[in-house]
Amino acid sequence: MISPCDPVHSMIGVSLITVAITLLSYVCTTGLGSYGGVFTSQLSNLVPFLLLGLGVDDAFVLVGEFTRATLESPEASAEERCVAAMKHGGVSILITSITDALAFLIGSSTVLPALESFCIYAGVGILFCFLFQLTIFLPFLLLDAQRAEAKRYDMLCCFKSKKTHEFADPRGGCCVASCVGSKFPQNLLGNAMARFAKLIMSKAGKVVVLLIFGGVFATGAVGASRIYADFKLEWFIPDDSYVTNFFDLNEKYFSSGTPFTVYTVGGDYFKLQTNFKQLSKLLATTKYVDQNEDIDDWAAEFTSYAKDTNSHWLDTDELFKSEATFYHELHHWLRNSGVSYSSSIKWVDSKCDDSALCVQERGIQATKISALTKLEFTNVGRDRYATLVALRELVDEAVPGAFPYSSQFLFWEETGVIAGELTRNLIICTLVIVGVIGLLISEKRAAGLVILGVLLTVIEVIGFLHWWGVTISGVATIYILISVGLAVDYSAHVGHMFVVSEKETPDERAIEALSRIGPSVFNAVASTLVAVVALSTSASFVFRVFFQTLCLTVLLGGAHGLVLLPVLLSLLGGKQNKPSKKAAEEVPEGKQASETL
């Protein structure tokens, strides 16, 4: 998308190397992680998408700088042009790579194992990708330039062209166009970016840009303040699956709370009679348990059986007086009228589970009591987590060491901590971005505006995800963290080129920065967007949320980097502190020498 439309200079081979570097980075990351004992999860499979987005962006930046050096100095050798490309393009990708890698690696200190492994693989993968850009991509770019100088066809380097193919005078991308002498204009995107930059640098343009992005930020901020954590296991089932239809119909006509079980392990159950009586009362009265559904409470049923059979066994508090009677009658009841509860109690003497010939006095090692939560307290994520915490506290208060459990509690637990983990990782990313960009971008105003652009992008992405129906979950958290890395790339490149610009006024510096690096950023945005649009019709929850997040990231992040940031830099970036080359040349040689002394 940056290279000329020419059979010699088309750089198709360079494009393939870019993809190969992404694959190689992922392979090396996975191998190193395996040696280090870092486990993988389904979320780790998203790392290649991140590396592809960042790797392609880095390649566009380097090729863009190489193209600029070739057009400005066509007489320079291939080696000199590659050095010129690395002079500014290399620094630009260094800023984004270090920022992204440190943000992910520091964020790996999370309490969620899946998120931890993803952050480790992402951080190490970004470092490998940057390393391979320097050690593989750049040398291959040099070899490709030497091939072009020898007039050998791209991808068919064994064949030479009989005609001269000037880089600034492309002859078309196929042999037919080349034979008829068709001409293709060079640097169309760069010229378009220059005209667009001048348009938004006008007073009216700046006002319109600020008003539009002010409205976008306000909408995003409201959405970010309203987004909440929620996740259900059935979301992983494809939309067109019959299982999804079952869940939809069941929720519509037969919706109910979530079954859970209270487990007790160890202890003297004879001495714990009072505690079990409190637990039975709790389950029969708490608002969190559906009282219209059966509660499989062996303790309450056994006490009721004892009162009806022989009240002399019990004292005034309805507790067994004799330990021997308690265990003997409990075992007898479980083998007769209370047989439906036999699976709810495990004896110390395992023979008691199936036989009458055993030593009941050795006691009980574990029991369970089942109930159903009330639907109104388990509808959304925040209610489910609050119900889980409340049940844990109430059950432990009644019977110390007892705990409620359901297979759904795993996801309820995630819902309770994921919002805090996302906030924590975003704060870490922000601190890393502030530190690295503040150090590597010399002009503090420009650095501050780049940081502001990244923060605005992340807030707006989260906000618009809420309006798009996405909630905070483990899956969405990973994608939001990926969006931070992409947002850094889209803004940091423009900010760096603004700093190195030798123009004098802020408007001129912003126009030059956008004209110079804008095509590379635009190509990165467009290529990523084209890649994720294919997922827009996916029936999978994972890929659908991936599309929503990445779509918002490339649109909002690209818009901030290519539109809002140049305007802010023109207003607040300041003038060039160093004298331009033209100004330096106008200074008399003697005066320069005296000033140097």
Secondary structure, DSSP 8 states (H G I E B T S, - for coil): --S-SSTTT--HHHHHHHHHHHHHHHHHHHHHHHHTT----GGGGGHHHHHHHHHHHHHHHHHHHHHHHHHH-TTS-HHHHHHHHIIIIIHHHHHHHHHHHHHHHHHT--S-HHHHHHHHHHHHHHHHHHHHIIIIIHHHHHHHHHHHHTTEETTEEEEE-SS---TTS---SSHHHHHTT----S-HHHHHHHHHHHHHHSHHHHHHHHHHHHHHHHHHHHHHHH--B---GGGGS-TTSHHHHHHHHHHHHS----EEEEEEESS-TTTTHHHHHHHHHHHHH-TTB-TTS--B-HHHHHHHHHHHH-GGGB-TTS-BS-HHHHHHHHHHHHTTTTGGGGGGEEESSGGGGT-SSS-GGG-EEEEEEEEEB-GGGSSSHHHHHHHHHHHHHHHHHHSTT-EEE-TTHHHHHHHHHHHHHHHHHHHHHHHHHHHHHHHHSS-HHHHHHHHHHHHHHHHHHHHHHHHTT--B-HHHHHHHHHHHHHHHHHHHHHHHHHHH---SSHHHHHHHHHHHHHHHHHHHHHHHHHHHHTTTT---HHHHHHHHHHHHHHHHHHHIIIIIHHHHHHHHS---SS--HHHHHHS-HHHHHHHH-
